[in-house]
Amino acid sequence: MGAQGFKKDFIYDLLSKEEKIKRGITDDTIVSLVDAILYSAINIGASDIHLEQNNNKMRVRYRVDGMLYDQNSIDFDNRLAVLSRLKILSSLDISEKRIPQDGKLRVKVSGSEPVDLRFSTFPSIYGEKMVIRILDREKNCLELESLGFNPKVLDEINGIIRRPHGFFLVTGPTGSGKTTTLYAILSKLNEASRNIVTMEDPVEYDLSGITQSQINPKAGFTFQKGLRSILRQDPDIVMVGEIRDRQTAQIAIEAALTGHLVLSTLHTNDSASAITRLIDMGVEPFLINASVCAILAQRLVRKLCKHCKEEVEFGQAEQLKLKEKTFPIKKVFKPNGCDNCFNLGHKGRTGVFELLTINDGIRDLISKKASTSQICNHAIKDGMIVLLKDAIDKVKNGIVSIEEVLRIICD
């Protein structure tokens, strides 16, 4: 039985152990344990909580700044009770353990705005695994200026998104912050004079003043069908969560060609690869030339804790790993760990970006179906700052460590 007693706008009041004692609140062990897991994850700034059963306990891990860290495990005898409590809170069926389920909950932590939690269960050989995504808008800043852009790149993006029409793509692997960048752009463009409509899978954050929709493949509401309907909603700006196939790409391009600004994402390693991916999907080069105005590739890297980072000499081994001899680096900073960063040495993440602006030279290469390397080399000659160069600039400024660059960019 799910949590049928909860209203749609129900907000669960999540208190720390100390606050419960002050208020004289007493509850059972399982309720306290679940509250402690959720409270500490939100407090530390985790993006996900992983609860995974094995043959003698339940493993608990928090994902902080993209990395998973083990926490105190849950006793074998309490594991099912913990899962049941979380299922009840998220309105999931506690009797169903054979198939995946999805649920949600909004929690209120004292002194903060409500935080949305998204629950996902998955059956395994030892029992259900649960992952809880923490959607804290306050910790996921939606201001374009705060994402870590080079000033030159930021100026170019501001100019591109102010155009009345065109196709702007953000590309990168899963977890590279593409959706956050698109939300930041939409927040900047969100004015009463504009009709902005999105199609997402799923909707991550509620943006006031913007019409947001979520695809539902089971009901036949796909990106392709939804995008055609969006164009009948008199939009000025359209955001499509992801370009997954030729049909969606074609409709998005048609929308850009008929006077709309279209924003979307694609999964490629760099900006130039997005062009060849579209061609591989079956999109004609002349349509790419006529619609695509720019492609932004990005990654997320952990920032050094500003309270405990330490300046050290830049070793020759690290220089060789960069596979480049043109970066004049003499000193870098390394992580240490302190109370401010929970002894991790890193706190927060920033973006590393590469903006490919489509100009006449690039269009000529697209028409000839040039290779990714040819397009990239031409863009660099035109002044494009590649991902590695942007990352190295952040190393020089003491924002990130060279080890983090090697892990994220050079792997």
MARMI-611810 format. One line per 10 residues: number of its first residue (from 1); for each residue x, y, z of C-alpha. Coordinates in pm, 1 decimal. Example, Ala and Ser with C-alpha at 12.3 -4.5 7.8 and 13.67 -1.06 7.14 Angstrom:
<votis>
1> 1230.0:-450.0:780.0 | 1367.0:-106.0:714.0
</votis>
This chain:
<votis>
1> 0.0:0.0:0.0 | 139.9:340.3:-99.0 | 110.9:672.7:82.7 | -241.2:752.2:-32.4 | -290.5:984.3:267.3 | -34.0:1232.8:136.5 | -171.0:1529.0:-55.9 | -17.9:1629.3:-387.0 | 153.1:1930.7:-226.7 | 269.8:1733.2:80.4
11> 607.8:1844.1:215.5 | 790.0:1615.6:457.7 | 952.5:1809.6:744.5 | 1306.0:1672.2:766.7 | 1472.2:1750.9:1100.1 | 1813.7:1674.3:1239.1 | 1849.3:1453.7:1547.4 | 1930.5:1759.0:1758.9 | 1623.2:1949.6:1637.5 | 1398.3:1652.2:1718.1
21> 1535.1:1639.6:2072.6 | 1476.0:2014.2:2118.7 | 1115.6:1979.4:2000.0 | 1056.1:1671.3:2210.6 | 983.6:1455.2:1905.2 | 1030.2:1082.7:1951.4 | 996.8:823.0:1677.5 | 1108.8:470.8:1608.9 | 1453.9:355.9:1499.5 | 1370.7:314.2:1130.5
31> 1212.1:659.1:1096.9 | 1515.3:816.1:1265.2 | 1756.4:617.9:1048.4 | 1581.6:717.1:722.5 | 1563.1:1081.8:830.9 | 1934.1:1079.8:919.5 | 2029.9:936.9:578.1 | 1826.2:1199.2:390.7 | 1928.3:1487.3:618.2 | 2303.3:1420.3:606.5
41> 2298.8:1371.6:226.6 | 2125.1:1705.9:172.5 | 2348.0:1876.5:428.6 | 2669.8:1755.0:264.1 | 2547.9:1859.3:-81.6 | 2509.6:1510.6:-230.5 | 2333.4:1475.2:-565.8 | 2233.5:1108.6:-516.9 | 2189.3:848.6:-244.1 | 2258.5:483.8:-335.4
51> 2107.4:205.5:-121.0 | 2225.2:-134.7:-240.1 | 2157.7:-472.2:-78.4 | 2410.1:-752.9:-67.1 | 2421.3:-1084.5:119.1 | 2491.2:-941.3:467.3 | 2403.3:-568.2:477.5 | 2275.3:-268.8:284.4 | 2548.2:-49.8:139.5 | 2492.5:328.4:156.9
61> 2678.6:568.9:-71.0 | 2647.3:941.8:-140.6 | 2744.0:1096.6:-473.0 | 2917.3:1426.0:-398.8 | 3052.2:1638.3:-685.0 | 3029.9:1340.3:-918.2 | 3211.7:1088.8:-694.5 | 3056.0:810.7:-483.7 | 3156.2:787.0:-115.6 | 3070.9:501.8:122.5
71> 2871.5:584.5:435.8 | 2778.1:373.5:737.7 | 2600.3:63.4:613.0 | 2253.5:-48.7:726.6 | 2217.7:-370.9:926.4 | 2080.0:-668.6:737.8 | 1780.3:-692.1:974.2 | 1679.2:-328.5:907.8 | 1725.8:-314.2:531.9 | 1369.3:-404.0:429.4
81> 1216.0:-172.1:687.2 | 1429.3:116.8:557.3 | 1321.3:49.4:198.6 | 956.1:24.5:303.2 | 975.2:356.7:488.2 | 1126.5:526.4:182.9 | 865.3:367.9:-45.2 | 582.9:494.7:174.0 | 728.5:846.6:175.7 | 762.3:845.3:-204.9
91> 418.1:688.2:-268.3 | 560.2:363.3:-410.0 | 398.4:22.1:-379.0 | 576.0:-149.4:-87.0 | 450.1:-492.3:-194.2 | 598.6:-469.1:-544.6 | 962.2:-578.8:-558.6 | 985.2:-748.5:-897.7 | 979.5:-446.2:-1129.8 | 1136.8:-98.7:-1120.8
101> 933.3:185.9:-970.2 | 967.6:564.1:-968.3 | 842.2:805.6:-705.2 | 899.2:1152.6:-565.0 | 891.5:1347.7:-241.0 | 939.7:1710.1:-141.1 | 1120.2:1764.0:188.7 | 1170.4:2075.5:398.2 | 1498.8:2113.4:582.8 | 1494.0:2375.9:859.0
111> 1597.8:2719.4:735.8 | 1604.4:2618.0:368.1 | 1375.1:2604.9:69.9 | 1201.3:2271.4:-4.7 | 1412.5:2010.1:-182.3 | 1270.6:1763.4:-436.0 | 1371.7:1397.4:-413.4 | 1326.2:1154.2:-702.1 | 1320.7:783.3:-612.0 | 1405.6:491.5:-840.5
121> 1401.6:122.7:-744.4 | 1563.1:-158.9:-940.7 | 1544.3:-535.0:-869.8 | 1872.7:-720.9:-816.8 | 1972.8:-1072.9:-712.5 | 1998.7:-962.1:-347.0 | 1682.4:-753.2:-347.5 | 1584.7:-403.9:-456.3 | 1835.8:-127.3:-505.0 | 1714.3:228.4:-453.5
131> 1870.1:548.5:-586.4 | 1742.4:884.3:-462.4 | 1821.8:1189.0:-675.4 | 1838.0:1513.7:-474.6 | 1715.9:1810.3:-677.6 | 1821.6:2111.7:-475.3 | 1777.6:2419.6:-690.3 | 1961.4:2640.2:-440.6 | 2276.3:2426.9:-479.5 | 2236.6:2395.1:-857.2
141> 2270.5:2757.3:-957.2 | 2073.9:2850.1:-1268.0 | 2263.4:3170.8:-1346.9 | 2461.0:3149.8:-1669.9 | 2733.6:3375.1:-1529.5 | 2800.0:3133.0:-1242.0 | 2867.3:2816.4:-1442.5 | 3237.5:2883.3:-1503.3 | 3247.4:3030.1:-1854.1 | 3552.3:3206.5:-1992.8
151> 3445.3:3575.6:-2035.0 | 3498.5:3558.2:-2411.8 | 3284.9:3243.7:-2444.1 | 3015.6:3390.3:-2217.8 | 2991.0:3700.8:-2439.0 | 2956.9:3481.3:-2748.4 | 2682.8:3269.5:-2589.0 | 2491.1:3576.9:-2477.4 | 2497.9:3699.6:-2835.5 | 2388.8:3363.3:-2977.9
161> 2090.4:3310.3:-2746.3 | 1957.9:3659.4:-2818.8 | 1906.6:3567.3:-3183.4 | 1541.5:3531.0:-3287.9 | 1600.7:3189.3:-3445.3 | 1860.1:2914.4:-3481.1 | 1957.3:2574.2:-3343.7 | 2189.1:2577.7:-3039.5 | 2325.0:2241.7:-2920.9 | 2490.7:2150.9:-2590.6
171> 2689.0:1827.5:-2603.5 | 2884.6:1604.3:-2370.0 | 2860.5:1270.0:-2189.3 | 2595.7:1185.4:-1930.6 | 2645.3:1385.7:-1611.8 | 2837.7:1671.2:-1772.7 | 2583.8:1939.5:-1675.7 | 2413.6:1988.5:-2012.4 | 2063.1:2025.5:-1868.0 | 2182.8:2274.7:-1605.9
181> 2335.7:2488.3:-1882.3 | 2010.1:2481.2:-2081.6 | 1809.3:2575.0:-1771.1 | 2046.2:2864.8:-1706.6 | 1994.5:2985.9:-2064.9 | 1615.5:2953.6:-2033.6 | 1620.7:3144.5:-1703.1 | 1811.2:3426.7:-1871.4 | 1568.1:3436.2:-2165.9 | 1255.8:3402.7:-1950.8
191> 1062.6:3724.8:-2010.0 | 691.3:3799.8:-2032.7 | 731.2:3887.2:-2401.0 | 848.1:3534.3:-2487.9 | 659.7:3205.0:-2502.4 | 903.6:2931.8:-2396.2 | 803.1:2564.1:-2418.9 | 1012.5:2260.1:-2324.0 | 1001.0:1884.1:-2371.4 | 1208.5:1695.0:-2117.4
201> 1281.3:1344.1:-1988.7 | 1234.1:1405.3:-1700.8 | 1160.1:1763.7:-1589.9 | 1442.5:1835.0:-1343.5 | 1337.8:2175.7:-1208.9 | 1018.9:2378.2:-1219.4 | 1087.8:2706.2:-1400.3 | 819.0:2964.9:-1330.0 | 680.8:3133.1:-1642.5 | 786.9:2850.1:-1875.3
211> 562.9:2572.3:-2010.6 | 742.3:2245.5:-1931.3 | 628.6:1901.4:-2044.8 | 759.7:1552.3:-1980.7 | 761.8:1279.6:-2242.8 | 564.6:960.8:-2180.6 | 662.9:688.6:-2431.2 | 410.2:441.7:-2283.8 | 131.5:682.6:-2376.9 | 289.7:753.1:-2715.7
221> 406.8:1100.3:-2612.5 | 760.4:1096.0:-2753.5 | 1005.2:1376.2:-2833.4 | 909.4:1345.3:-3197.7 | 530.9:1372.4:-3147.0 | 557.8:1631.7:-2873.0 | 782.9:1855.8:-3078.7 | 532.4:1869.4:-3362.1 | 261.7:1970.7:-3115.0 | 485.0:2234.8:-2954.4
231> 513.8:2414.2:-3286.9 | 135.4:2466.1:-3278.2 | 166.7:2637.7:-2938.5 | 303.1:2961.3:-3091.4 | 645.5:2931.4:-2921.8 | 931.9:3177.5:-2946.6 | 1183.8:2944.1:-2783.6 | 1174.2:2563.9:-2776.7 | 1389.4:2338.9:-2559.2 | 1409.5:1968.5:-2646.6
241> 1575.7:1757.2:-2377.4 | 1777.0:1543.8:-2618.8 | 1818.5:1473.9:-2989.9 | 1793.9:1094.4:-3003.7 | 1709.2:1017.8:-3366.6 | 1688.6:1161.9:-3716.2 | 1316.8:1242.5:-3691.5 | 1359.5:1454.7:-3379.0 | 1662.1:1627.3:-3531.5 | 1468.8:1702.9:-3851.8
251> 1173.5:1857.3:-3666.0 | 1406.0:2063.0:-3443.3 | 1585.9:2194.3:-3750.9 | 1256.1:2274.9:-3922.9 | 1153.4:2471.6:-3614.5 | 1481.2:2666.1:-3622.6 | 1434.9:2740.2:-3992.0 | 1080.5:2873.1:-3940.6 | 1172.8:3144.1:-3692.1 | 1222.7:2971.1:-3357.9
261> 1521.7:2952.8:-3126.4 | 1568.2:2581.2:-3053.1 | 1787.5:2450.3:-2770.6 | 1879.0:2084.8:-2723.4 | 2146.6:1834.9:-2619.2 | 2342.2:1558.7:-2787.6 | 2582.4:1292.6:-2659.5 | 2926.0:1347.2:-2816.2 | 3272.9:1398.1:-2670.9 | 3341.3:1737.9:-2826.9
271> 3170.3:2010.5:-3026.3 | 3294.6:1910.6:-3372.8 | 3174.1:1552.4:-3322.1 | 2816.9:1680.5:-3289.2 | 2820.6:1781.1:-3656.3 | 2933.7:1439.3:-3775.7 | 2678.8:1276.8:-3541.9 | 2395.2:1474.1:-3703.1 | 2519.1:1373.5:-4049.2 | 2542.2:1009.0:-3936.1
281> 2180.8:1036.4:-3819.4 | 2083.8:1123.3:-4174.6 | 2051.7:1501.4:-4148.8 | 2156.4:1667.9:-4474.7 | 2461.4:1899.0:-4448.6 | 2272.9:2190.6:-4607.6 | 2011.1:2172.5:-4329.6 | 2283.1:2177.9:-4063.3 | 2440.4:2481.9:-4230.6 | 2107.1:2662.1:-4249.9
291> 1999.8:2600.7:-3890.1 | 2281.8:2527.9:-3643.8 | 2432.7:2847.6:-3505.5 | 2666.8:2705.5:-3240.3 | 2760.1:2391.5:-3047.0 | 2877.5:2397.2:-2686.2 | 3071.8:2097.4:-2551.3 | 3122.0:2071.0:-2177.3 | 3240.2:1870.4:-1877.4 | 3204.7:1912.0:-1501.1
301> 3517.5:1917.9:-1284.0 | 3545.9:1932.9:-906.4 | 3663.6:2262.8:-762.4 | 3940.8:2272.2:-506.4 | 3831.9:2376.3:-159.5 | 3949.5:2735.0:-130.4 | 4012.5:2692.9:243.3 | 4263.6:2407.0:228.0 | 4415.1:2387.1:-122.7 | 4794.3:2381.8:-125.7
311> 5032.4:2515.4:-390.6 | 5284.9:2258.3:-519.1 | 5536.7:2219.6:-800.5 | 5404.0:2095.2:-1133.0 | 5570.1:1758.4:-1196.0 | 5714.1:1644.8:-1527.0 | 5504.9:1326.9:-1515.5 | 5182.3:1529.5:-1515.4 | 5312.0:1744.5:-1800.1 | 5373.9:1433.4:-2010.9
321> 5026.5:1301.5:-1933.4 | 4878.6:1616.3:-2082.2 | 5035.4:1515.9:-2416.0 | 5104.3:1883.4:-2473.9 | 5425.9:2081.8:-2429.3 | 5273.9:2424.5:-2490.0 | 5110.1:2488.2:-2151.6 | 5344.0:2706.4:-1941.9 | 5254.8:2568.6:-1598.1 | 5503.2:2598.2:-1313.9
331> 5290.6:2561.1:-1002.7 | 4956.4:2398.7:-937.9 | 4731.2:2340.7:-638.1 | 4642.1:2009.7:-477.9 | 4351.5:1910.8:-249.3 | 4406.6:1857.8:122.6 | 4081.6:1835.0:317.3 | 3931.4:2035.8:602.4 | 3605.2:2083.7:791.5 | 3472.5:2320.1:522.7
341> 3484.5:2046.4:254.5 | 3407.5:1748.7:481.4 | 3776.6:1648.8:442.7 | 3731.8:1576.3:71.6 | 3965.2:1849.7:-56.3 | 3704.0:1951.4:-314.4 | 3385.2:2151.4:-278.9 | 3142.1:2212.8:-562.4 | 3194.0:2175.5:-935.5 | 3248.4:2408.1:-1226.7
351> 3212.2:2370.3:-1599.6 | 3481.7:2329.1:-1863.1 | 3359.2:2448.5:-2202.2 | 3432.5:2448.5:-2575.2 | 3217.9:2667.7:-2800.5 | 3211.4:2599.5:-3174.9 | 3051.2:2888.4:-3362.0 | 2931.7:2800.4:-3711.8 | 3087.8:3045.7:-3957.8 | 3137.8:3037.0:-4335.3
361> 3457.3:2831.7:-4310.1 | 3288.3:2567.7:-4093.8 | 2985.5:2562.7:-4325.6 | 3212.5:2491.4:-4620.1 | 3363.7:2193.1:-4435.3 | 3016.1:2066.6:-4337.5 | 2907.5:2080.6:-4702.9 | 3206.5:1863.9:-4791.2 | 3127.8:1624.0:-4501.4 | 3471.0:1689.6:-4357.2
371> 3602.6:1479.7:-4069.4 | 3569.6:1579.7:-3704.4 | 3942.5:1658.3:-3681.8 | 3928.2:1886.0:-3988.2 | 3636.8:2081.4:-3843.1 | 3807.9:2102.8:-3503.2 | 4141.3:2221.6:-3647.3 | 3966.9:2490.5:-3850.7 | 3775.1:2609.4:-3544.1 | 4095.0:2628.9:-3338.1
381> 4253.9:2845.8:-3608.4 | 3945.9:3068.5:-3581.1 | 4009.6:3108.0:-3208.1 | 3803.8:2831.3:-3047.7 | 3913.3:2750.0:-2690.8 | 3914.3:2368.7:-2665.3 | 3808.1:2179.2:-2352.3 | 4165.4:2105.2:-2242.8 | 4277.2:2468.2:-2281.2 | 3980.1:2592.0:-2075.8
391> 4058.8:2331.1:-1809.1 | 4428.0:2430.2:-1796.7 | 4329.5:2795.6:-1751.0 | 4128.4:2688.6:-1445.0 | 4432.7:2496.2:-1316.9 | 4649.6:2808.0:-1350.2 | 4391.7:3010.1:-1158.8 | 4388.6:2757.4:-874.1 | 4025.0:2657.3:-932.8 | 4085.0:2288.1:-1010.2
401> 4367.6:2040.2:-965.3 | 4572.2:1897.4:-1250.6 | 4470.6:1546.3:-1135.4 | 4105.8:1637.9:-1187.3 | 4180.6:1759.9:-1540.7 | 4366.4:1437.8:-1618.3 | 4073.8:1233.0:-1480.9 | 3795.4:1415.2:-1664.3 | 3948.2:1558.6:-1983.5 | 4245.3:1337.9:-2068.9
411> 4107.2:991.6:-1994.9
</votis>
